[in-house]
Amino acid sequence: MKQFRAYTWATLLLWLAGPAMVLAEEPRGEEPNGRTETRRSRENTERLSILEEEIEKMKLNRATKKYESYGGLGPAASGVYHVDEGLSWGGYGEIKFRDYRSDVKTDEADVHRFILYAGYRFNDWIVLNSEIEYEHAGFVTDSVRECANSTCSSSSTKSINESEVFIEFAYLDFKFAPWFQVAAGLQLVPMGITNYMHEPTTFYTVERPQTESNLIPSTWRDIGILVHGEPLEGLLRYKVGVLTGMRGSKFSSSSWIRGGRTKGSEVRSEDLAYVAAVDVFPLEGLMVGGSYYYGGSGQDEIQQVNLFSRLDFDNLGITDPILKADAQREFKAGRQERARIQMAEAHLRYQTGPFHFQTLFARGWMDEDAARAINATTGSNVGVVAEGGYIEVGYDLLSFFDTDQRLMAIVRNEYLNTQMETVRRYAGGTEDINDAIAANSGGLFEVATNSEAGVISSSRAGAELYGIQGVADRSLDRRIMTYGLAYFPHPNVALKADYESWDSKTNLNADIEEKNSSNNKIDRFNLAVTFIF
């Protein structure tokens, strides 16, 4: 009972004395509690007001995000150029289905690309822009066997799910003036239309034009510096720069220089490249432009091919193995082939109301000595000259209705020849002369095979004309007609369907072309779900 009373009195005293103790501990000169609470309430109200303003600003920015091309980039890739500061996100995707109109080729479905853009604006003149690319939905490579008529063989093995994860571009862009900007890092090569603006809602077919895939090897990027800008804003745009060169040791007959893309990964940089591009906009909706590329592709991987490349060191009289090895090394180092390639293209694009028109012509070339050296290295008959072009016309079928949606009907006529000219061997030509010299040199020079001389003969019986070896493969002289529809329920979403009619100049199995997988005459039906964000 006494303990209970003591506890009760202690509680009562604490209740009475507590406020006094708190007031006694307050610093002198502070406001009374009432004023303090009023001030704190006012501060909290101000904080809430600021927070609400920021939230509204975020909502507004999200609702008004610009999807507008900057400097020729796709609308989503340009996002960072349209924010005041801080982080910017975006991306695009392409999911495809392809039905080959033949039993000898396997139909395909693929998450072809899923792309994430990440950009950061440091201030009003420094921008970081990057693209992270996921291709073919994963990381693992596997293989299957393609079987025809219930017959399988080891030679019918095909790799599938050849997935890629790459940094497509990553560069810092310094804007000193609208007419003078400097971009440094891994960046897109300004050639053609599609290489820069390759987001799937910016073109109307399922696949990019073959000319801008296998001649201009979209998506083509290299490490370097580009100077760019708009001296006449809205009327003229230019880009000039120096980049790392390609790898000629990876070139091929069917896709020309495409395999030589380095993609910014541990790039061999012994040979550089130079590029210049210009676009003019004389009328609203009209773009006319062109570009030129010049660059080495040897990268100390390709040796010159001529009489001296046949020198036999075993017959030079050098007996010391160390001296012999040193002589061979010095000789090889002095005979590196630069393998310079050149490419030029011109293009025009006109869009007004429901009407779309686009055309492009491209031509690439190298000198014959470079092609010989590349052929001897790769074993492939790489074209001395490659050429391609297309004309494309489209019309919005929903323009007759009161709707913001679009249904583009598209027709494209295209040709591509990656062996317009090739290294050939003629009777009494350079190779025959060198062989005659070697045969009578007393062993100083070796007689070379065709492939060692950079002349790649056809593996098909009867394909060589009039005894001339190294002639072009006419199946690589391709003609593609594309008929398609692209439905846009939203400006950033496109559902596509098209039919590609393929033909080539070869007469090989012309009567049963749908049974021949190597003659580029098999038609295709394509579907795609595409989007940007």
Order of alpha helices (4+ residues) and beta strands (2+ residues): alpha-alpha-beta-beta-beta-beta-beta-beta-beta-beta-beta-beta-beta-alpha-beta-beta-alpha-beta-beta-alpha-beta-beta-beta
